[in-house]
Amino acid sequence: MRRHRAGERLTDDELAWLCLLLTHLPVRDHAWERTDGRDEDIAFWAEVLRRAAPELIAAPGSCSRSPPGGTGRARWRRWPWSGC
């Protein structure tokens, strides 16, 4: 995400590797905790979803949303549709 914030785009190989790593729950949770809902973060995850292989979009898809009214794991858990 740092590179994206600096205006750089992930290569196809980097994006594929990121999507694969995100299937490992601790990695996905780490990425999700660092996504704070800024426009740059939303743009990053939207790009990942557009470019990801269909079978790998679930994990980055979970990083692309935050609930209305705030961000962070504690607030996310309060939403009944979150499944947490």
DAWOWO-V134820 format. One record per residue. RES is the residue in one small letter. BURIAL is + if it has 9 or more other ideal C-beta (glycine too) atoms within 8 Angstrom, else -. Layout:
# DAWOWO-V134820
res:RES burial:BURIAL
res:RES burial:BURIAL
This chain:
# DAWOWO-V134820
res:m burial:+
res:r burial:-
res:r burial:-
res:h burial:+
res:r burial:-
res:a burial:-
res:g burial:-
res:e burial:-
res:r burial:-
res:l burial:+
res:t burial:-
res:d burial:-
res:d burial:-
res:e burial:-
res:l burial:+
res:a burial:+
res:w burial:-
res:l burial:+
res:c burial:+
res:l burial:-
res:l burial:-
res:l burial:+
res:t burial:+
res:h burial:-
res:l burial:-
res:p burial:-
res:v burial:+
res:r burial:+
res:d burial:-
res:h burial:-
res:a burial:+
res:w burial:+
res:e burial:-
res:r burial:-
res:t burial:+
res:d burial:-
res:g burial:-
res:r burial:-
res:d burial:-
res:e burial:+
res:d burial:+
res:i burial:+
res:a burial:+
res:f burial:+
res:w burial:+
res:a burial:+
res:e burial:+
res:v burial:+
res:l burial:+
res:r burial:-
res:r burial:-
res:a burial:+
res:a burial:-
res:p burial:-
res:e burial:-
res:l burial:+
res:i burial:+
res:a burial:-
res:a burial:+
res:p burial:+
res:g burial:+
res:s burial:+
res:c burial:+
res:s burial:+
res:r burial:-
res:s burial:-
res:p burial:+
res:p burial:-
res:g burial:-
res:g burial:-
res:t burial:+
res:g burial:-
res:r burial:-
res:a burial:-
res:r burial:+
res:w burial:+
res:r burial:-
res:r burial:-
res:w burial:+
res:p burial:-
res:w burial:-
res:s burial:+
res:g burial:-
res:c burial:-
